[in-house]
Amino acid sequence: MARIAILGTRGIPAHYGGFETFAEELATRLVKRGHVVTVYCRERYAEPSYRGVSLVYLPTLRHKYFDTIVHTFLSTLHLILHRTDIALYCNAANAIFTFWPRMVGVRVALNVDGLERKRKKWNRLARTWYLISERLATFCPTAVVTDADKIAEYYLERYGKSSTFIPYGAEVGKVSGTEVLEKLGLSAGGYFLYVSRMEPENNALLVREAFEKIATPLKLALIGDAPYADEYIQRVRDTRDSRILIPGAIYGSGYHELESHCYAYIHATEVGGTHPALIEAMGRGALVLYLNTAENAEVAGDAGIPFEAEELADKLNLLAAMPAEERAAWGRRASQRVAERYSWDAVTSQYEQLFGRLFKNTGR
């Protein structure tokens, strides 16, 4: 049994993005395996614990450029004063803090995620911080975790740093409920689905504009939100096409229902490593259409259909005319790929093995 702390996310229960879902899924499974787990949170939950995981709430500075690092700084100070065995940091931007717990004997792993500095939302100073943080990630933590082979290759080729590859996870199988579909005026199998933070490099606007070019009775549900991206979100919302729904972010059972019953899932992110929404849609058995990047192709393999940005409308037309049995075959292939490669239980086991190696290497 180990005492484990997870830092660098908004906290759990997950109500934001991939790292929060990761923290919830990993932490709750580690607790079931007998570990004592604490997650540092920015968003307050009604109880001091969640599904056996202890929650620590600390303040932050609500600002696009300081939200994450201020909260992680305070979390690190708290961690040093309340010793643990293992600290798992999320986000390469937090690399500078990972050395501090090591000074008091805590073993530290850092999940660097993707190449965040390539995101269009950051100014030059923020991109420079992320670039510096990439270098810090190669020596400040005890171990580096990458969730995509392409990101692991990047750190090895650019910095000569080997990392531990542990992918993101997802559940397998459709859910039967349709409550959220009914609220949104959707029917099972009657809509394309897009899910992501609505930031420029995730291309919600590209998807909306491509869909507007095709003639189909199918609808398009654009699901997501993002802090500090009001101008871009307003551009995405600026449509007169009555087939398009943009209800904001949806989490939990409603999100699972949308994945389970969509006609097809459109994944259009161009920056990052393994994207949770892509794996999750595949796990639910959705036909997946994905922007052709190396990271997206690594996840989808032969279980998804790639597209280039300029050909998205044509690909949507092809999918809209696809026979039901062919579409179902794609979905079965996607679900099988997730079951074989991306189960949360397997991910949890890999983190346990990593933590065990960190203890062994320090004589514990």
C-alpha distance (Angstrom), angle and dihedral (degrees) to the residues before:
residue distance angle dihedral
M1 . . .
A2 3.79 . .
R3 3.79 135.9 .
I4 3.80 106.9 -123.6
A5 3.81 130.8 -175.5
I6 3.80 126.0 -166.2
L7 3.80 117.6 -154.9
G8 3.81 138.1 174.2
T9 3.82 101.2 50.7
R10 3.80 131.6 98.0
G11 3.77 87.9 -109.2
I12 3.77 139.4 -115.7
P13 2.99 148.1 -25.8
A14 3.80 85.3 54.5
H15 3.79 113.1 -111.1
Y16 3.77 104.0 149.3
G17 3.78 124.9 35.5
G18 3.76 151.4 -38.7
F19 3.78 101.2 -51.7
E20 3.80 91.0 50.9
T21 3.80 91.9 51.5
F22 3.79 88.8 46.4
A23 3.81 91.4 51.6
E24 3.80 92.1 49.6
E25 3.79 96.5 46.2
L26 3.81 94.7 44.6
A27 3.80 97.5 41.1
T28 3.80 96.0 49.1
R29 3.80 92.1 48.2
L30 3.80 92.4 48.1
V31 3.81 88.9 53.2
K32 3.81 90.5 52.6
R33 3.81 87.7 54.0
G34 3.80 91.6 56.5
H35 3.81 102.7 -95.6
V36 3.81 125.1 132.4
V37 3.80 107.1 -124.3
T38 3.81 132.4 -171.5
V39 3.80 124.9 -172.9
Y40 3.80 120.5 -162.8
C41 3.81 111.1 -136.8
R42 3.79 140.2 -164.3
E43 3.81 95.4 -173.6
R44 3.81 115.6 64.7
Y45 3.79 121.7 -124.0
A46 3.81 120.7 -159.2
E47 3.82 93.1 -114.1
P48 3.83 133.6 48.8
S49 3.80 90.0 -122.2
Y50 3.79 138.0 33.5
R51 3.81 122.7 -153.0
G52 3.78 90.3 -24.8
V53 3.81 95.7 -45.4
S54 3.82 117.3 120.3
L55 3.80 113.7 -128.4
V56 3.80 124.3 -149.5
Y57 3.81 116.5 -166.8
L58 3.78 119.4 -156.2
P59 3.82 131.1 170.0
T60 3.77 126.3 -107.4
L61 3.77 140.6 -175.6
R62 3.80 108.6 -96.9
H63 3.77 97.8 -136.1
K64 3.78 132.2 121.7
Y65 3.80 93.3 -120.2
F66 3.82 102.3 33.9
D67 3.82 106.4 34.4
T68 3.80 96.4 93.3
I69 3.77 101.7 36.5
V70 3.82 96.0 44.6
H71 3.79 91.7 51.7
T72 3.79 92.9 45.1
F73 3.81 90.5 48.7
L74 3.81 90.9 54.6
S75 3.81 91.3 42.6
T76 3.80 90.2 53.2
L77 3.81 92.1 52.2
H78 3.81 89.5 50.5
L79 3.80 90.9 47.3
I80 3.81 92.6 52.9
L81 3.81 90.3 52.4
H82 3.82 92.8 45.8
R83 3.78 102.9 45.1
T84 3.79 123.0 -142.2
D85 3.80 134.6 175.9
I86 3.80 100.7 -123.5
A87 3.79 131.3 22.2
L88 3.80 118.5 -163.9
Y89 3.80 112.3 -164.0
C90 3.79 122.4 -164.8
N91 3.83 124.8 -150.7
A92 3.80 126.1 33.7
A93 3.82 89.8 -118.7
N94 3.80 87.1 74.3
A95 3.81 94.7 56.9
I96 3.79 92.9 107.9
F97 3.81 90.8 64.2
T98 3.80 97.0 50.0
F99 3.79 95.1 80.0
W100 3.81 94.3 58.6
P101 3.84 97.0 69.8
R102 3.80 89.6 45.6
M103 3.81 88.4 62.4
V104 3.82 89.2 64.9
G105 3.80 95.6 43.7
V106 3.80 102.8 -91.3
R107 3.80 116.9 139.1
V108 3.79 110.3 -130.5
A109 3.80 132.4 -158.2
L110 3.81 122.5 -173.8
N111 3.81 123.3 -156.4
V112 3.81 101.1 -155.0
D113 3.83 96.7 -168.7
G114 3.83 113.5 -161.2
L115 3.80 133.5 -34.2
E116 3.78 95.6 -65.5
R117 3.80 94.2 176.9
K118 3.81 89.1 72.7
R119 3.79 92.9 65.3
K120 3.80 112.6 113.6
K121 3.81 93.8 -137.6
W122 3.81 93.2 72.1
N123 3.79 124.3 86.7
R124 3.79 123.1 -138.3
L125 3.81 94.1 -87.7
A126 3.82 92.5 52.3
R127 3.79 92.2 47.2
T128 3.80 89.0 51.0
W129 3.81 89.9 51.1
Y130 3.79 90.4 53.2
L131 3.79 91.6 48.0
I132 3.81 90.8 51.5
S133 3.79 89.2 45.8
E134 3.80 90.8 55.7
R135 3.80 88.5 59.5
L136 3.83 92.3 44.4
A137 3.80 89.1 51.6
T138 3.80 89.7 64.0
F139 3.82 94.3 65.6
C140 3.83 112.9 8.3
P141 3.84 99.8 72.6
T142 3.79 124.7 53.7
A143 3.81 90.8 -121.9
V144 3.80 137.5 9.0
V145 3.80 121.8 -138.8
T146 3.80 123.0 -158.5
D147 3.80 122.6 -172.4
A148 3.81 98.1 -157.1
D149 3.80 132.1 48.3
K150 3.81 90.3 -131.2
I151 3.80 91.8 56.8
A152 3.81 90.2 47.4
E153 3.81 88.8 51.8
Y154 3.81 90.5 49.4
Y155 3.83 93.8 54.8
L156 3.79 91.5 45.1
E157 3.81 95.7 47.9
R158 3.82 98.1 39.8
Y159 3.81 100.7 36.4
G160 3.80 105.0 14.6
K161 3.80 87.9 -120.8
S162 3.79 120.9 144.1
S163 3.79 115.7 -148.3
T164 3.78 138.0 -170.2
F165 3.80 110.8 -105.9
I166 3.81 112.6 -141.6
P167 3.81 116.0 159.5
Y168 3.76 129.0 -143.9
G169 3.79 117.3 -97.4
A170 3.80 139.5 -132.9
E171 3.77 142.3 -175.7
V172 3.80 119.8 -106.5
G173 3.79 125.4 -135.8
K174 3.78 137.3 42.6
V175 3.79 123.9 -85.2
S176 3.78 117.8 -131.9
G177 3.81 101.5 -141.3
T178 3.80 121.6 105.0
E179 3.81 102.1 178.6
V180 3.79 95.5 118.9
L181 3.81 91.2 46.3
E182 3.78 90.1 56.2
K183 3.81 91.5 49.3
L184 3.81 90.8 52.0
G185 3.80 95.3 43.6
L186 3.79 93.7 -113.6
S187 3.78 129.2 138.4
A188 3.79 126.9 -146.8
G189 3.80 109.5 -89.6
G190 3.79 90.9 8.1
Y191 3.81 103.5 103.7
F192 3.78 145.5 51.5
L193 3.81 111.9 -126.3
Y194 3.79 129.4 -144.6
V195 3.84 120.5 179.4
S196 3.79 126.1 180.0
R197 3.77 145.6 104.9
M198 3.78 103.2 -72.7
E199 3.76 98.9 -117.2
P200 3.83 125.2 133.7
E201 3.82 97.7 -104.5
N202 3.81 89.9 54.4
N203 3.81 89.4 62.7
A204 3.80 103.4 -141.3
L205 3.81 87.9 151.3
L206 3.81 91.2 53.4
V207 3.80 90.2 52.2
R208 3.79 93.6 47.8
E209 3.80 94.0 48.5
A210 3.81 92.7 46.8
F211 3.80 91.8 49.7
E212 3.80 91.0 51.0
K213 3.81 88.5 61.5
I214 3.80 96.1 60.1
A215 3.79 128.8 78.3
T216 3.80 109.1 -134.0
P217 3.80 137.7 129.7
L218 3.80 87.9 -133.5
K219 3.79 117.0 106.3
L220 3.79 130.6 -135.6
A221 3.82 121.0 -131.6
L222 3.80 112.8 -163.5
I223 3.80 105.9 -166.3
G224 3.79 123.3 -171.7
D225 3.77 148.5 65.7
A226 3.78 137.8 -154.6
P227 3.79 137.4 -158.7
Y228 3.80 116.9 -118.1
A229 3.83 93.2 17.4
D230 3.81 101.5 94.9
E231 3.80 95.6 130.2
Y232 3.80 94.1 52.3
I233 3.80 93.3 43.7
Q234 3.80 89.7 52.4
R235 3.81 89.4 54.4
V236 3.81 89.9 51.5
R237 3.80 90.9 50.0
D238 3.80 93.1 49.9
T239 3.81 98.0 101.0
R240 3.80 136.2 117.7
D241 3.79 94.3 -162.1
S242 3.80 105.7 119.9
R243 3.82 90.8 -157.1
I244 3.81 91.3 68.5
L245 3.81 121.9 87.2
I246 3.81 122.4 -169.5
P247 3.82 106.3 177.5
G248 3.82 98.1 158.4
A249 3.79 126.6 -118.6
I250 3.81 120.4 -11.6
Y251 3.79 123.0 -171.3
G252 3.77 140.5 179.1
S253 3.79 121.7 13.0
G254 3.81 93.3 -4.5
Y255 3.80 90.9 56.6
H256 3.81 91.2 49.3
E257 3.81 90.5 50.2
L258 3.79 92.0 52.4
E259 3.81 91.7 51.3
S260 3.79 93.2 45.9
H261 3.80 97.6 52.2
C262 3.81 105.5 34.1
Y263 3.80 121.8 120.6
A264 3.81 88.5 -132.5
Y265 3.79 138.4 -19.9
I266 3.83 121.0 -123.8
H267 3.80 116.6 -152.5
A268 3.80 113.3 -170.7
T269 3.81 107.1 162.5
E270 3.78 115.9 133.3
V271 3.84 102.0 -176.4
G272 3.79 130.9 56.4
G273 3.76 140.8 41.2
T274 3.78 123.3 -89.6
H275 3.80 108.6 -3.7
P276 3.81 113.5 -144.9
A277 3.81 96.0 -148.3
L278 3.80 91.4 57.2
I279 3.81 94.3 52.2
E280 3.79 91.9 42.4
A281 3.81 93.4 52.4
M282 3.81 90.2 48.0
G283 3.80 90.3 49.7
R284 3.80 90.2 54.9
G285 3.80 89.5 55.0
A286 3.79 99.0 -106.7
L287 3.78 124.1 158.5
V288 3.81 101.0 -113.4
L289 3.80 128.2 -147.5
Y290 3.81 110.2 -173.1
L291 3.80 138.0 -175.3
N292 3.78 106.2 -107.5
T293 3.80 104.5 -111.1
A294 3.80 124.2 138.4
E295 3.81 91.9 -113.0
N296 3.82 94.7 48.9
A297 3.80 91.7 45.7
E298 3.81 89.9 51.1
V299 3.80 90.3 58.7
A300 3.81 99.6 39.1
G301 3.80 97.9 40.6
D302 3.80 110.3 166.2
A303 3.81 91.3 -23.2
G304 3.81 97.0 80.4
I305 3.80 140.0 47.3
P306 3.84 117.1 -117.2
F307 3.79 126.2 -143.9
E308 3.77 137.5 -173.0
A309 3.81 116.2 -133.3
E310 3.80 95.0 -109.3
E311 3.81 93.5 51.5
L312 3.79 100.0 48.0
A313 3.82 95.3 106.4
D314 3.81 91.1 52.1
K315 3.80 91.5 48.7
L316 3.81 90.9 49.6
N317 3.79 88.8 53.3
L318 3.80 90.6 52.1
L319 3.78 92.0 49.8
A320 3.79 92.7 47.1
A321 3.81 88.7 57.9
M322 3.83 96.0 43.1
P323 3.83 115.5 122.7
A324 3.80 114.8 -109.8
E325 3.81 94.8 -117.5
E326 3.80 92.8 52.0
R327 3.79 90.4 49.2
A328 3.81 90.3 49.6
A329 3.81 90.7 50.9
W330 3.80 90.7 55.3
G331 3.80 89.2 50.3
R332 3.79 93.3 51.1
R333 3.78 90.7 50.0
A334 3.81 91.1 50.7
S335 3.79 93.6 49.1
Q336 3.79 91.7 48.7
R337 3.81 91.6 50.9
V338 3.81 91.2 53.9
A339 3.81 92.1 47.0
E340 3.80 90.0 53.3
R341 3.81 99.4 42.1
Y342 3.80 113.4 16.6
S343 3.80 112.7 38.9
W344 3.82 115.1 144.1
D345 3.80 91.7 -132.8
A346 3.81 90.7 56.6
V347 3.82 90.4 46.7
T348 3.81 90.5 51.6
S349 3.80 91.1 50.1
Q350 3.80 90.5 52.4
Y351 3.81 91.2 52.3
E352 3.81 90.1 48.7
Q353 3.80 88.9 52.5
L354 3.81 90.8 49.5
F355 3.79 91.9 49.9
G356 3.81 89.6 48.2
R357 3.80 91.0 53.8
L358 3.81 91.1 49.8
F359 3.81 89.8 54.2
K360 3.80 92.2 46.4
N361 3.80 93.2 49.6
T362 3.80 90.5 54.6
G363 3.77 95.5 47.9
R364 3.79 97.3 -102.4
